Amino acid sequence: MGLIKTIGRKPAVQHVLSRIAYGYLRLVKRTNRFTREPADIYERLDAIGPFIAAMWHGQHLMISFMRRPQDRVATIISRSPDGNINTMALERMGVRVMRASGARGRVVRDARAKGGAEGLRAMVKALKGGETVAFSADVPKVSRVCDAGIIMLARFSGCPIVPVAVVTGRHIRFNSWDRACLGLPFGRGAMVFGEPIYVPRELEPEATDGYRARVQAELNRVHDRAYALVGRPDRVVGSRDDALGQAA
């Protein structure tokens, strides 16, 4: 383990970094002019009740912007030390963080899978307790390919999946597997919500891929729409314009 990574895992350092991250996220949220689509989405969601806010992994920080002060939102982050800073920053943003492995496709095949089953139970409990759960839909380490875990979460909780995209026109794009973006202040932003997708409790195994494809398509649609609203196309990782840390 390198020296910088070792220092970065010290609790005192992580506490300071989380406060910096929180302050920065608040600045981005307050100084961007966000368009929300549909305009009446909160009224619609209030009528639905708790839901699963599906996102692509690279938006796991800015997804907190969708939360209103009265909303109860939870998410799940792994117990690895690298997740501590994100955990503390999100908690300061008003999001409750559960520390466990997320429910992934292997849970479909083996309900005893270590970590995944634990995370699935925690999220189902949160939804049944009235909290909205923000959950990244990607297959682990495979960007923008929907995993079966989110389908199982909807199946066992009875709550709908609502694809969500939160973007800013000015951002830093990282050359990471998840195409992560970090918004920059003083610009335009967009929050786009997709159509609720309900998964039946009695789901036939062969029907799972159909729901995965449906969630994936809707996530891509709201993502593209959000970038259209801020006047910037979503760029592909690895392109000339997508170098590490380039500000748009």
C-alpha positions as CSV (number, residue, x, y, z in Angstrom):
1,M,0.0,0.0,0.0
2,G,1.4,3.4,-1.0
3,L,2.2,6.1,1.5
4,I,-0.5,8.4,0.3
5,K,-3.2,5.7,0.5
6,T,-2.0,4.8,4.0
7,I,-2.3,8.4,5.1
8,G,-5.7,8.7,3.4
9,R,-7.1,5.8,5.4
10,K,-6.3,7.4,8.8
11,P,-9.6,8.3,10.6
12,A,-8.6,11.9,11.3
13,V,-7.6,12.5,7.6
14,Q,-10.8,10.9,6.3
15,H,-12.8,13.0,8.7
16,V,-11.2,16.2,7.3
17,L,-11.6,15.0,3.7
18,S,-15.2,14.2,4.2
19,R,-15.9,17.7,5.5
20,I,-14.2,19.1,2.4
21,A,-16.2,16.9,0.1
22,Y,-19.4,17.9,1.9
23,G,-18.6,21.6,1.6
24,Y,-17.8,21.2,-2.1
25,L,-21.0,19.2,-2.9
26,R,-23.1,21.9,-1.2
27,L,-21.3,24.5,-3.3
28,V,-22.0,22.7,-6.5
29,K,-25.7,22.2,-5.6
30,R,-26.2,25.8,-4.6
31,T,-24.5,27.4,-7.5
32,N,-25.9,25.4,-10.4
33,R,-29.3,26.3,-11.8
34,F,-31.0,22.9,-11.9
35,T,-33.8,22.0,-14.2
36,R,-36.0,19.2,-12.9
37,E,-37.9,16.9,-15.3
38,P,-40.8,16.1,-15.1
39,A,-41.6,19.3,-13.3
40,D,-44.1,17.6,-11.0
41,I,-42.0,14.6,-10.3
42,Y,-42.0,15.1,-6.5
43,E,-45.8,15.1,-6.4
44,R,-45.8,11.9,-8.4
45,L,-43.1,10.3,-6.1
46,D,-44.9,11.3,-3.0
47,A,-48.0,9.4,-4.3
48,I,-45.9,6.3,-4.9
49,G,-44.1,6.2,-1.5
50,P,-40.7,4.7,-1.0
51,F,-38.9,3.8,-4.2
52,I,-35.6,2.6,-5.5
53,A,-33.7,5.4,-7.1
54,A,-31.6,3.7,-9.7
55,M,-28.5,5.4,-10.9
56,W,-25.3,4.6,-12.8
57,H,-22.4,4.2,-10.4
58,G,-20.5,7.3,-11.5
59,Q,-23.3,9.5,-10.1
60,H,-23.2,8.1,-6.6
61,L,-22.2,11.5,-5.0
62,M,-24.4,13.9,-7.0
63,I,-27.5,11.7,-6.6
64,S,-27.9,13.2,-3.1
65,F,-28.9,16.4,-4.9
66,M,-32.4,14.9,-5.6
67,R,-33.1,14.7,-1.9
68,R,-35.5,17.4,-0.4
69,P,-35.1,18.3,3.3
70,Q,-38.1,16.2,4.3
71,D,-37.1,13.1,2.3
72,R,-35.7,10.0,4.0
73,V,-33.0,8.6,1.7
74,A,-30.6,5.7,2.3
75,T,-27.9,4.1,0.3
76,I,-25.4,1.3,0.6
77,I,-21.6,1.6,0.6
78,S,-19.1,-1.3,1.1
79,R,-17.3,-1.7,4.4
80,S,-13.9,-1.1,2.8
81,P,-11.8,1.8,4.2
82,D,-12.0,3.5,0.9
83,G,-15.8,4.0,1.4
84,N,-15.4,5.9,4.6
85,I,-15.0,9.4,3.1
86,N,-18.0,8.9,0.8
87,T,-20.0,7.6,3.8
88,M,-19.3,10.6,6.0
89,A,-19.9,13.1,3.1
90,L,-23.2,11.6,2.2
91,E,-24.3,11.5,5.8
92,R,-23.6,15.2,6.1
93,M,-25.8,15.6,3.0
94,G,-28.7,13.9,4.9
95,V,-28.4,10.5,3.3
96,R,-28.3,7.5,5.7
97,V,-25.6,5.1,4.7
98,M,-25.7,1.3,5.3
99,R,-22.3,-0.4,5.2
100,A,-22.5,-3.7,3.4
101,S,-21.9,-5.2,0.0
102,G,-24.7,-4.4,-2.4
103,A,-27.1,-7.0,-3.8
104,R,-25.6,-8.2,-7.1
105,G,-26.4,-10.8,-9.7
106,R,-24.8,-13.6,-7.7
107,V,-27.6,-13.2,-5.1
108,V,-30.0,-14.3,-7.8
109,R,-28.2,-17.6,-8.0
110,D,-27.2,-18.0,-4.4
111,A,-29.2,-16.2,-1.7
112,R,-26.4,-17.1,0.8
113,A,-23.8,-15.2,-1.1
114,K,-21.6,-13.4,1.5
115,G,-22.2,-9.7,1.7
116,G,-24.7,-9.4,-1.2
117,A,-27.5,-11.1,0.7
118,E,-26.8,-8.9,3.8
119,G,-27.0,-5.8,1.7
120,L,-30.2,-6.9,0.0
121,R,-31.9,-7.5,3.4
122,A,-30.7,-4.1,4.7
123,M,-32.2,-2.3,1.7
124,V,-35.5,-4.2,1.8
125,K,-35.8,-3.3,5.4
126,A,-35.1,0.4,4.7
127,L,-37.7,0.5,1.9
128,K,-40.3,-1.2,4.1
129,G,-39.5,1.3,6.8
130,G,-40.4,4.2,4.5
131,E,-36.9,5.2,3.2
132,T,-36.1,5.7,-0.5
133,V,-33.0,3.7,-1.4
134,A,-30.5,5.0,-3.9
135,F,-28.7,2.1,-5.6
136,S,-26.3,1.9,-8.4
137,A,-27.5,-0.5,-11.1
138,D,-24.2,-1.4,-12.8
139,V,-22.7,-4.8,-13.0
140,P,-19.6,-4.6,-10.7
141,K,-16.8,-3.0,-12.7
142,V,-18.8,-3.0,-15.9
143,S,-20.1,0.5,-16.6
144,R,-23.8,1.0,-17.6
145,V,-24.8,-2.6,-17.9
146,C,-27.7,-3.2,-15.5
147,D,-27.1,-6.0,-12.9
148,A,-29.8,-8.3,-11.7
149,G,-29.4,-7.2,-8.1
150,I,-31.6,-4.1,-8.5
151,I,-34.3,-6.3,-10.0
152,M,-34.2,-8.6,-7.0
153,L,-34.4,-5.6,-4.7
154,A,-37.6,-4.4,-6.4
155,R,-39.0,-7.9,-6.4
156,F,-38.5,-8.5,-2.7
157,S,-39.5,-5.0,-1.5
158,G,-42.5,-4.5,-3.7
159,C,-41.2,-0.9,-4.4
160,P,-40.7,0.5,-7.9
161,I,-37.4,1.3,-9.6
162,V,-37.2,4.9,-10.7
163,P,-34.2,5.6,-12.9
164,V,-32.6,9.0,-12.0
165,A,-29.8,11.1,-13.6
166,V,-28.3,14.1,-12.0
167,V,-25.7,16.0,-14.1
168,T,-24.1,19.4,-14.5
169,G,-23.0,21.0,-17.7
170,R,-19.6,21.9,-16.2
171,H,-17.9,18.9,-14.7
172,I,-14.7,16.9,-14.3
173,R,-14.8,13.5,-16.0
174,F,-12.6,10.8,-14.6
175,N,-11.2,8.0,-16.8
176,S,-12.5,5.3,-14.4
177,W,-14.5,2.2,-15.1
178,D,-17.8,3.9,-14.0
179,R,-17.3,7.1,-16.0
180,A,-17.5,9.1,-12.8
181,C,-18.3,12.8,-13.0
182,L,-17.8,15.4,-10.4
183,G,-19.8,18.6,-11.0
184,L,-18.3,22.0,-11.0
185,P,-19.9,25.0,-9.5
186,F,-21.5,28.0,-11.3
187,G,-23.3,26.4,-14.2
188,R,-26.4,24.5,-15.3
189,G,-27.6,21.3,-13.9
190,A,-30.4,18.8,-14.6
191,M,-32.3,16.2,-12.6
192,V,-34.3,13.8,-14.8
193,F,-36.5,11.0,-13.4
194,G,-37.7,8.1,-15.4
195,E,-40.9,6.1,-15.4
196,P,-41.4,3.8,-12.4
197,I,-40.7,0.1,-13.1
198,Y,-42.5,-2.5,-11.0
199,V,-41.2,-6.0,-10.7
200,P,-43.6,-8.8,-9.7
201,R,-42.9,-10.8,-6.7
202,E,-43.5,-14.0,-8.6
203,L,-40.8,-13.4,-11.2
204,E,-39.9,-16.2,-13.5
205,P,-36.1,-16.5,-13.8
206,E,-36.2,-16.1,-17.6
207,A,-38.0,-12.8,-17.2
208,T,-35.2,-11.2,-15.2
209,D,-33.2,-10.2,-18.3
210,G,-36.2,-8.4,-19.7
211,Y,-36.5,-6.2,-16.6
212,R,-32.7,-5.6,-16.6
213,A,-32.9,-4.4,-20.2
214,R,-35.8,-2.2,-19.4
215,V,-34.1,-0.5,-16.5
216,Q,-30.9,-0.1,-18.5
217,A,-32.7,1.5,-21.4
218,E,-34.6,3.9,-19.1
219,L,-31.4,4.8,-17.2
220,N,-29.6,5.6,-20.5
221,R,-32.6,7.6,-21.7
222,V,-32.8,9.8,-18.6
223,H,-29.0,10.2,-18.7
224,D,-29.0,11.4,-22.3
225,R,-32.0,13.7,-21.6
226,A,-30.2,15.3,-18.6
227,Y,-27.1,16.0,-20.7
228,A,-29.3,17.4,-23.4
229,L,-30.9,19.8,-20.9
230,V,-27.6,21.2,-19.9
231,G,-26.4,21.5,-23.5
232,R,-23.6,19.0,-23.3
233,P,-23.5,15.5,-24.8
234,D,-22.5,12.6,-22.5
235,R,-19.0,11.7,-23.7
236,V,-17.6,8.2,-24.0
237,V,-14.7,7.1,-21.8
238,G,-11.5,6.8,-23.6
239,S,-12.2,9.5,-26.2
240,R,-9.9,12.4,-26.8
241,D,-12.2,14.8,-24.9
242,D,-12.5,12.4,-21.9
243,A,-9.0,12.5,-20.4
244,L,-8.6,12.1,-16.7
245,G,-9.6,15.2,-14.8
246,Q,-10.4,17.3,-17.8
247,A,-12.9,20.1,-16.9
248,A,-15.8,20.6,-19.3
